[in-house]
Amino acid sequence: MLFAKHVILRIANPYGKEYAVRGFYQIAKNKLEKNEFLSINSDKAGQIIRDFIYIDDAIAKIKKVIEEKKTGIFNISTGEGKTLEDFLGQELSNFDTSLIHYVGLNKNEIKNSVLTPTIKT
């Protein structure tokens, strides 16, 4: 079998309080804390659903893959979908929904992206 000893990790949207990657959470947090408008590629609230995984939880799952010397394709995720607005409301205090501007759904936008977790911790 070709490439029998491989690992592919499909990591859902990682986020964290000090995680500095320019993903949705960090961009939204920076803008909303400064009372700046946040543009979302959607027609309305609740239209986009994503699976967000806290960075520490993602790292724990990745460590498990390494420690158990697993091979194959693995989803590093929570398996739970949240609307962008619900996620921000959960993670950011004083979340002001009036700062969100819906700029229209992109032609190829995936409305619902939730991975089934394949690594349990």
C-alpha positions in Angstrom: 0.0 0.0 0.0 1.4 3.4 -1.0 1.9 5.9 1.9 0.7 3.3 4.5 2.3 5.2 7.4 0.8 8.6 7.1 -1.1 11.0 9.3 -3.5 13.6 8.0 -5.1 15.9 10.6 -8.2 17.8 9.7 -8.4 20.5 12.4 -11.7 22.4 12.9 -11.5 26.1 13.6 -9.0 26.4 16.4 -9.2 29.4 18.8 -8.0 30.5 22.1 -7.6 33.6 24.3 -3.9 33.9 23.5 -3.9 32.0 20.2 -2.6 34.6 17.6 -3.5 32.9 14.3 -5.6 35.2 12.2 -8.7 33.1 12.2 -12.3 34.2 12.7 -12.1 34.4 16.5 -9.0 36.5 16.6 -10.2 38.9 13.9 -13.7 39.2 15.5 -12.2 39.7 19.0 -9.8 42.4 17.8 -12.5 44.3 15.9 -15.3 44.0 18.5 -13.0 45.0 21.4 -12.2 48.2 19.5 -15.9 48.8 18.7 -15.2 48.4 15.0 -17.5 46.8 12.5 -17.1 43.1 11.8 -18.0 42.0 8.3 -19.5 38.5 7.9 -20.0 36.8 4.6 -23.6 35.9 5.2 -27.0 37.3 4.4 -28.3 37.2 7.9 -27.6 36.1 11.5 -27.4 32.4 12.2 -26.7 31.4 8.6 -23.1 30.3 9.1 -22.4 27.3 11.4 -18.9 26.2 12.3 -17.1 23.7 14.6 -14.7 25.7 16.9 -12.2 23.8 19.0 -10.2 25.4 21.8 -6.5 25.3 21.0 -5.6 23.4 24.2 -8.2 20.7 23.4 -6.8 20.5 19.8 -3.3 20.1 21.1 -4.4 17.3 23.5 -5.9 15.4 20.6 -2.8 15.9 18.4 -0.6 14.7 21.3 -2.7 11.5 21.5 -2.3 10.8 17.8 1.5 11.2 18.2 1.8 9.2 21.5 -0.3 6.3 20.2 1.6 6.4 16.8 -1.6 6.4 14.9 -1.7 6.5 11.1 -4.6 7.6 8.9 -6.9 10.6 8.6 -8.2 12.1 11.8 -10.7 14.9 12.5 -9.6 17.1 15.4 -12.9 18.8 16.4 -15.7 19.0 18.9 -18.4 17.7 16.5 -20.6 20.6 17.7 -21.7 23.3 15.4 -22.4 26.9 16.5 -23.6 29.9 14.6 -20.9 32.6 14.4 -23.0 34.8 16.6 -23.6 32.2 19.3 -19.9 31.4 19.3 -19.0 35.1 19.8 -21.6 35.6 22.4 -20.2 32.6 24.3 -16.5 33.7 24.1 -16.6 37.5 24.2 -18.1 39.5 27.1 -20.2 42.5 26.1 -20.6 41.2 22.6 -22.5 44.0 20.7 -24.4 42.4 17.8 -25.0 45.9 16.2 -21.3 45.8 15.2 -21.9 42.9 12.8 -22.4 43.8 9.1 -23.7 41.0 6.9 -22.2 41.6 3.5 -23.8 38.7 1.6 -23.2 35.1 1.2 -20.2 34.2 -1.0 -21.1 32.1 -4.1 -19.1 29.1 -2.8 -19.6 29.7 1.0 -20.2 26.5 3.0 -23.0 27.3 5.4 -22.5 24.4 7.7 -19.1 23.0 8.5 -18.9 20.5 11.4 -16.5 17.6 11.6 -17.2 14.4 13.3 -14.4 13.9 15.8 -12.3 10.8 15.3 -9.9 11.3 18.3 -11.4 11.2 21.8 -9.5 12.6 24.8 
